[in-house]
Amino acid sequence: MSRFPGFSSPFLLGFDEIERVLDRVSKAASDGYPPYNIERISGDGVARDVLRITLAVAGFTRDQLDVTLEDSQLVIRGRQTEDDRPRQFLHRGIAARQFQRVFVLAEGIEVAGAELKDGLLAIDLARPEPERIVRRIDIAAGD
């Protein structure tokens, strides 16, 4: 694993997990299928940031798609199988294929829902407005 030089500072304590996440993301970024968009959409007042991930999954049915949340990772899987009908293709450009696309989510991000429409799978993510907490730390006397 390559080390990110910024995380070796003695002032950055407890950021080991971020370094591991960056390493995972850099490995997963090389796969280009299925294509996807990520957009910011206007919030509904409850969430300040609403993000929509849209994947182009033409040819997949809802039963062939699986969206799960695993250890702060959004995992989208698609599984197509060949049908058993005998077919004779003159040209075959559409293959039955499988995919797995993983997005690492920051702490506090919630999956608001998913919808499949016109060959596009849209997954909405929201980060609720955090409560502002101020906590006073008592200083103990050392004598």
C-alpha positions in Angstrom: 0.0 0.0 0.0 1.3 3.4 -0.9 1.4 6.0 1.9 -0.2 9.3 1.5 2.4 11.9 2.7 -0.2 14.2 4.4 -1.3 11.4 6.8 2.2 11.1 8.3 1.9 14.4 10.2 1.9 14.1 14.0 -1.0 16.5 14.2 -3.3 14.1 12.3 -4.3 11.5 14.9 -6.8 8.7 14.1 -6.9 9.2 10.4 -5.8 5.6 9.6 -9.2 4.7 8.4 -9.3 7.6 5.9 -6.0 6.4 4.4 -7.5 2.9 4.0 -10.6 4.3 2.3 -8.5 6.3 -0.1 -6.6 3.2 -1.0 -9.8 1.3 -1.6 -11.2 4.0 -3.8 -8.1 4.3 -5.9 -8.3 0.6 -6.7 -12.0 0.6 -7.5 -11.9 3.7 -9.8 -10.4 1.8 -12.8 -13.7 -0.1 -13.7 -15.8 1.9 -16.1 -19.0 -0.3 -16.3 -21.7 0.7 -15.8 -21.4 4.4 -16.5 -22.7 6.7 -13.8 -23.4 10.3 -12.8 -23.3 11.9 -9.4 -25.3 15.1 -9.0 -26.2 17.4 -6.2 -30.0 18.1 -6.1 -31.9 20.6 -4.0 -32.6 19.5 -0.4 -36.0 19.0 1.1 -35.3 21.0 4.2 -34.5 17.9 6.3 -31.2 17.2 4.6 -28.7 19.9 3.6 -27.0 17.9 0.9 -28.8 15.4 -1.3 -26.7 13.5 -3.7 -28.1 11.3 -6.5 -26.1 8.5 -8.1 -27.5 7.5 -11.4 -26.2 4.3 -13.1 -27.0 3.3 -16.7 -28.3 -0.2 -16.3 -30.2 -0.8 -19.5 -31.2 -4.4 -19.9 -31.3 -5.1 -16.2 -34.6 -5.8 -14.4 -35.2 -4.8 -10.8 -34.8 -8.5 -9.7 -31.3 -8.5 -11.3 -30.1 -5.5 -9.3 -29.1 -5.5 -5.7 -28.3 -2.3 -3.7 -26.8 -2.9 -0.2 -25.0 -0.9 2.4 -22.0 -2.8 3.7 -19.6 -1.2 6.3 -20.2 2.4 5.1 -20.0 1.3 1.5 -22.8 1.5 -1.0 -22.6 -1.6 -3.1 -24.6 -2.0 -6.3 -24.5 -5.4 -8.1 -26.1 -6.4 -11.3 -26.4 -10.1 -12.4 -27.7 -11.0 -15.8 -27.8 -14.6 -17.0 -28.1 -16.0 -20.4 -31.5 -17.4 -21.2 -31.8 -21.0 -22.3 -33.5 -20.3 -25.6 -31.4 -21.3 -28.6 -30.5 -18.2 -30.5 -28.5 -17.5 -33.6 -26.9 -14.1 -33.5 -25.8 -12.4 -36.7 -24.1 -9.7 -34.6 -23.8 -9.8 -30.8 -23.0 -6.5 -29.2 -25.1 -6.7 -26.1 -23.7 -9.3 -23.7 -25.2 -10.6 -20.5 -22.7 -9.4 -17.9 -22.4 -8.8 -14.2 -21.1 -5.8 -12.4 -20.3 -4.5 -9.0 -19.9 -0.8 -8.3 -18.9 0.4 -4.9 -19.1 3.9 -3.4 -17.5 4.7 -0.1 -19.9 6.8 2.0 -18.8 9.3 4.7 -20.1 8.9 8.2 -23.6 10.2 8.6 -24.6 9.7 4.9 -27.9 7.9 4.7 -29.5 6.1 1.7 -32.8 7.8 1.1 -34.1 5.5 -1.6 -33.5 3.9 -5.0 -35.6 3.9 -8.2 -35.3 2.1 -11.5 -36.8 3.9 -14.4 -36.1 3.9 -18.2 -32.9 1.9 -17.7 -31.5 4.2 -15.1 -31.0 3.3 -11.5 -31.1 6.4 -9.3 -30.0 6.2 -5.7 -30.5 9.2 -3.4 -28.2 9.9 -0.5 -28.7 12.4 2.2 -26.8 13.8 5.1 -29.2 15.1 7.8 -28.2 18.4 9.4 -26.1 17.5 12.4 -27.0 18.8 15.8 -24.6 21.4 17.0 -23.2 20.2 20.3 -21.0 22.3 22.5 -19.5 20.5 25.5 -17.5 22.1 28.2 -14.5 20.1 29.4 -13.6 20.5 33.1 -10.0 21.0 33.9 -8.8 19.0 36.9 -6.4 20.5 39.3 -3.0 18.7 39.2 -1.9 19.5 42.8 
